């Protein structure tokens, strides 16, 4: 294991970031699915269900922010599986015999996750514009929306890394991270929360996805944001702190001898 200060920590992290990005380039099928599935979901809701859903605006303008958050869930799920593969394939044990911090592997996977999500989100937005999405956001609005999504991606990626650290296999990591794919459906991603039954409405309005989606939607399309403008980043920052702390602790517990 490596010893030293910040310089060694940065060097170790950069090494693992490079490794994780190289692995991403080789896992074309995983990257492809993280892009194609959100695109298919967007096409399904816009062209099949959109005509029957009253969102108060053009449905594609309503649904795209939700698809963006759904896209990040797919990306984070693959991060959990990648970390689980490292944990169970002997990779961490090999790092113990090298002058590098094994914990840097988590940083590598998280940065690779952010990179994948940036690519897939850009493709999804491009496809949405081709399908009729018409944001009216200015530069500042776009920057704020990107910053909020990035905060959420970081939080979700660290959470996925923690789940991968305790998973006994890549299959169990996929199962553990299933809620990342499911929770956007219990939000305002696809339908207004006012149309939901009372119990589901309470759940939808008191979880992090809805205020984040409503804020991104407001920034990109001009819909009212209200209190979500501060609730969303508060949720994002809180989730990031909890996810990072949890991931580091679970990793250390798993690798402790």
MARLUM-130534 format. One line per 4 residues: number of its first residue (from 1); their letters; for each residue x, y, z of C-alpha. Coordinates in steps of 0.5 Angstrom, whole numbers, plus 500, padded with zeros to 3 digits. Layout:
NUM> a> X Y Z; ...
This chain:
1> xxxx> 500 500 500; 502 507 499; 504 512 504; 505 519 504
5> xxxx> 501 526 503; 496 529 498; 501 528 492; 501 521 493
9> xxxx> 493 521 494; 492 525 487; 497 520 483; 494 514 486
13> xxxx> 487 517 484; 489 519 477; 492 512 476; 485 509 478
17> xxxx> 481 514 474; 485 512 467; 484 505 469; 477 506 470
21> xxxx> 476 510 463; 480 505 459; 475 499 462; 469 503 460
25> xxxx> 472 504 453; 472 496 453; 465 495 456; 462 498 450
29> xxxx> 455 494 451; 454 497 458; 455 504 455; 451 502 449
33> xxxx> 445 500 454; 446 506 459; 444 510 453; 439 506 449
37> xxxx> 435 504 455; 433 512 456; 432 513 449; 427 508 449
41> xxxx> 424 510 455; 423 517 452; 421 515 445; 416 510 449
45> xxxx> 413 516 454; 413 521 448; 410 517 442; 406 512 446
49> xxxx> 403 515 453; 405 522 452; 398 524 448; 394 521 454
53> xxxx> 398 525 459; 396 532 461; 402 535 464; 400 542 462
57> xxxx> 405 543 457; 408 540 451; 409 533 454; 416 532 451
61> xxxx> 418 538 454; 416 536 461; 419 529 460; 426 530 458
65> xxxx> 428 532 465; 426 526 468; 429 522 463; 436 525 464
69> xxxx> 435 523 471; 433 516 469; 439 516 465; 444 517 471
73> xxxx> 441 511 475; 443 507 469; 450 509 469; 450 509 477
77> xxxx> 448 501 476; 454 500 472; 458 503 477; 456 498 482
81> xxxx> 457 492 478; 464 495 476; 466 496 483; 463 489 485
85> xxxx> 467 486 480; 474 489 483; 472 487 490; 471 480 488
89> xxxx> 476 478 482; 482 479 487; 484 486 484; 484 489 491
93> xxxx> 488 484 494; 493 485 488; 493 493 489; 495 491 496
97> xxxx> 502 489 494; 503 495 490; 505 502 492; 498 505 491
101> xxxx> 492 506 495; 487 501 494; 481 506 496; 483 510 490
105> xxxx> 479 505 486; 473 508 488; 475 515 486; 477 512 479
109> xxxx> 470 508 478; 466 515 481; 470 519 476; 469 514 470
113> xxxx> 461 514 472; 461 522 471; 464 521 465; 460 516 462
117> xxxx> 454 520 465; 456 526 461; 456 522 455; 450 519 455
121> xxxx> 446 525 458; 449 529 452; 446 524 447; 440 524 450
125> xxxx> 439 531 450; 441 531 443; 436 526 441; 430 530 445
129> xxxx> 432 536 441; 431 532 435; 424 529 437; 422 536 439
133> xxxx> 424 538 446; 425 546 446; 428 549 452; 428 556 453
137> xxxx> 434 556 458; 439 562 457; 447 560 459; 446 561 466
141> xxxx> 440 557 467; 444 551 463; 450 552 467; 445 551 474
145> xxxx> 442 545 471; 448 542 469; 451 543 476; 445 540 479
149> xxxx> 445 534 475; 453 533 476; 451 534 484; 446 528 483
153> xxxx> 451 524 479; 456 525 484; 452 523 490; 449 517 486
157> xxxx> 456 514 483; 459 514 490; 452 511 493; 453 506 487
161> xxxx> 461 505 489; 459 503 496; 453 498 494; 459 495 490
165> xxxx> 464 495 495; 459 490 499; 456 486 494; 458 479 493
169> xxxx> 458 479 486; 456 483 480; 449 480 480; 448 482 487
173> xxxx> 451 489 486; 445 489 480; 440 487 485; 442 492 490
177> xxxx> 442 498 485; 435 497 482; 432 502 487; 436 507 483
181> xxxx> 433 505 476; 426 505 480; 425 511 484; 425 516 478
185> xxxx> 418 513 477; 416 515 484; 417 522 482; 414 527 478
189> xxxx> 419 525 472; 413 522 468; 407 525 471; 405 531 475
193> xxxx> 405 529 483; 398 532 483; 395 526 479; 397 521 484
197> xxxx> 394 517 489; 395 520 496; 400 515 499; 404 515 492
201> xxxx> 403 523 492; 406 524 499; 412 519 497; 413 523 491
205> xxxx> 414 529 494; 418 528 499; 424 524 496; 430 527 493
209> xxxx> 428 526 485; 422 530 485; 425 537 487; 431 536 483
213> xxxx> 427 534 477; 422 540 478; 428 545 479; 432 542 472
217> xxxx> 425 543 469; 424 550 471; 431 552 469; 431 549 462
221> xxxx> 423 550 460; 421 556 465; 416 552 469; 415 555 476
225> xxxx> 421 552 481; 419 555 488; 422 552 494; 425 547 490
229> xxxx> 430 551 488; 434 551 495; 431 544 497; 434 540 490
233> xxxx> 441 542 492; 440 541 499; 438 534 497; 444 533 493
237> xxxx> 449 536 498; 446 531 503; 446 525 499; 453 526 497
241> xxxx> 456 527 504; 452 521 506; 454 517 500; 461 518 500
245> xxxx> 462 517 507; 458 510 507; 462 508 501; 469 509 504
249> xxxx> 466 506 511; 464 500 507; 470 499 503; 474 499 509
253> xxxx> 470 494 512; 470 490 507; 478 490 506; 480 490 513
257> x> 484 484 515
